[in-house]
Amino acid sequence: MSKHTATIRWKNQGPDFLRRKYSREHTWQFDGGVVVPASPAPHTVPASWLNTTSVDPEEAFVASLASCHMLWFLHIACDAGFEPESYEDAAEGLMTKNEQGKLWISRVTLRPRIIWKGPKTPTTTEISHLHDLAHEECFIAHSIRAEVVIG
């Protein structure tokens, strides 16, 4: 078993919290010391109370899933003797309303593009199989209800 931590920091800088007039900007600090500026997604609060250059929780959710999948994919590709030169994923999360009318990320589409190097390159069928195996191993994918599509 392992434990993973993050420290979330926000400070009330007004001007009028009780009238919902306050900045939602905050930071995420991770155990390695990295501090990431965070803010809500633009569709959730007025633009004057957020920072669009910061990471929002929904983006972080999609990124963590895509990153977990990639790390397992690379591990499994290595085990199979395939050597990637690069891996890029333009992942996308789709937010919809559930049966109770609450917003949730119902689907995450991963769009990995891998460039291979070396004498042994996988076929399309082998690549698909590597993705299936990576999805089966991904910790984050096991932790969510959202549908994960690899396309």
Backbone torsions as a table, in degrees:
resi	resn	phi	psi	omega
1	MET	NA	143.6	176.8
2	SER	-133.0	158.0	-179.5
3	LYS	-118.6	139.3	-179.2
4	HIS	-125.8	133.0	-174.2
5	THR	-126.3	156.5	172.4
6	ALA	-148.7	142.0	176.3
7	THR	-109.0	124.2	-178.9
8	ILE	-105.9	127.4	-178.2
9	ARG	-126.0	132.0	175.3
10	TRP	-138.7	145.7	177.1
11	LYS	-131.9	134.0	178.9
12	ASN	-70.4	112.7	177.9
13	GLN	-120.6	24.7	172.7
14	GLY	60.5	-159.6	12.7
15	PRO	-84.0	-22.2	-177.0
16	ASP	-149.7	85.7	-175.3
17	PHE	-55.5	-46.2	-174.8
18	LEU	-67.9	-12.6	173.8
19	ARG	-105.5	17.0	179.2
20	ARG	63.3	24.5	178.1
21	LYS	-105.7	83.3	-178.8
22	TYR	-155.6	154.1	178.8
23	SER	-73.4	138.2	175.3
24	ARG	-97.9	4.1	178.9
25	GLU	-63.9	141.1	179.9
26	HIS	-154.6	-178.0	177.9
27	THR	-128.8	154.0	170.8
28	TRP	-113.8	126.6	175.2
29	GLN	-118.2	131.8	-177.4
30	PHE	-106.6	164.5	-172.0
31	ASP	-59.8	-23.4	177.2
32	GLY	-80.9	-5.3	178.3
33	GLY	102.6	-9.8	-179.4
34	VAL	-66.8	133.4	176.6
35	VAL	-114.8	127.2	-177.8
36	VAL	-115.5	126.1	174.9
37	PRO	-70.0	132.9	-177.7
38	ALA	-129.7	156.6	-178.1
39	SER	-163.3	158.8	178.1
40	PRO	-68.4	163.3	175.9
41	ALA	-67.6	146.8	-177.2
42	PRO	-58.4	-23.9	-178.5
43	HIS	-83.0	-2.5	-175.3
44	THR	-101.1	-28.4	179.2
45	VAL	-141.9	161.5	178.6
46	PRO	-58.5	145.4	-176.2
47	ALA	-57.1	-28.3	-178.4
48	SER	-70.5	-11.0	-176.7
49	TRP	-114.6	19.0	179.0
50	LEU	-144.8	174.3	177.9
51	ASN	-127.9	110.1	-175.4
52	THR	-69.5	-11.8	178.1
53	THR	-86.4	-7.1	179.0
54	SER	-90.0	165.7	178.3
55	VAL	-82.6	133.7	175.4
56	ASP	-99.9	159.0	-175.7
57	PRO	-57.1	-35.5	-180.0
58	GLU	-66.5	-42.3	176.4
59	GLU	-62.2	-41.5	-179.3
60	ALA	-64.3	-38.2	177.4
61	PHE	-60.1	-49.2	-180.0
62	VAL	-63.4	-43.6	-179.7
63	ALA	-63.6	-40.2	-179.1
64	SER	-66.3	-39.0	177.0
65	LEU	-65.4	-46.9	-179.6
66	ALA	-63.3	-39.5	179.4
67	SER	-66.2	-44.3	178.3
68	CYS	-60.6	-45.4	179.0
69	HIS	-60.3	-45.8	-179.2
70	MET	-60.6	-45.0	-178.0
71	LEU	-62.1	-40.5	176.4
72	TRP	-68.7	-39.8	178.6
73	PHE	-58.7	-46.6	-179.8
74	LEU	-62.4	-41.0	178.7
75	HIS	-62.0	-46.0	-178.2
76	ILE	-70.1	-38.1	176.5
77	ALA	-62.0	-41.3	178.0
78	CYS	-61.6	-46.4	178.2
79	ASP	-57.8	-33.5	-178.0
80	ALA	-84.9	-3.6	178.5
81	GLY	85.7	16.0	178.4
82	PHE	-99.8	138.9	-177.7
83	GLU	-116.2	108.2	175.3
84	PRO	-78.1	142.9	172.5
85	GLU	-88.4	-38.1	178.4
86	SER	-154.5	158.9	179.3
87	TYR	-140.9	126.2	178.5
88	GLU	-135.5	138.1	-178.2
89	ASP	-133.8	122.1	174.3
90	ALA	-96.1	69.7	-175.2
91	ALA	-70.9	151.1	-177.9
92	GLU	-143.4	132.1	175.4
93	GLY	-103.8	139.3	179.4
94	LEU	-108.8	119.8	178.8
95	MET	-98.8	127.0	178.8
96	THR	-134.4	179.9	175.8
97	LYS	-99.4	140.1	177.3
98	ASN	-84.8	-170.9	-176.8
99	GLU	-61.5	-27.8	179.4
100	GLN	-90.5	4.5	-179.8
101	GLY	81.4	11.1	179.8
102	LYS	-91.6	140.0	178.0
103	LEU	-70.9	141.7	174.8
104	TRP	-155.5	158.3	174.7
105	ILE	-85.3	106.1	-173.3
106	SER	-89.8	-21.9	-178.4
107	ARG	-149.3	139.6	171.6
108	VAL	-122.9	124.8	177.5
109	THR	-105.2	121.9	175.7
110	LEU	-96.4	135.6	-179.6
111	ARG	-126.9	64.5	-176.7
112	PRO	-70.8	140.8	174.2
113	ARG	-126.8	118.3	-176.5
114	ILE	-114.9	134.5	171.3
115	ILE	-106.0	128.7	-175.8
116	TRP	-101.2	153.7	173.5
117	LYS	-137.8	169.3	-179.5
118	GLY	91.6	173.2	-174.8
119	PRO	-74.3	-21.9	-176.0
120	LYS	-111.2	109.6	177.5
121	THR	-115.8	141.1	-176.5
122	PRO	-75.9	152.2	173.3
123	THR	-77.0	170.2	177.2
124	THR	-58.6	-41.1	178.5
125	THR	-64.3	-41.6	179.0
126	GLU	-66.6	-38.8	177.9
127	ILE	-62.4	-44.9	178.0
128	SER	-59.3	-42.1	178.6
129	HIS	-64.8	-40.3	177.0
130	LEU	-60.7	-41.1	177.8
131	HIS	-65.9	-41.3	177.9
132	ASP	-60.0	-45.0	179.3
133	LEU	-64.9	-41.0	178.8
134	ALA	-62.3	-42.5	179.1
135	HIS	-62.8	-40.2	179.0
136	GLU	-63.3	-28.4	-177.4
137	GLU	-94.8	-18.8	-173.1
138	CYS	-63.1	120.4	180.0
139	PHE	-61.2	-41.9	-176.8
140	ILE	-66.9	-42.9	179.2
141	ALA	-59.9	-33.0	178.0
142	HIS	-73.3	-14.0	-172.8
143	SER	-101.1	0.0	-173.6
144	ILE	-125.5	162.3	175.6
145	ARG	-96.4	-17.5	-176.8
146	ALA	-62.3	144.7	174.3
147	GLU	-71.3	137.1	177.1
148	VAL	-113.6	122.2	-179.3
149	VAL	-114.4	132.7	175.9
150	ILE	-109.9	110.5	-173.0
151	GLY	-130.8	NA	NA
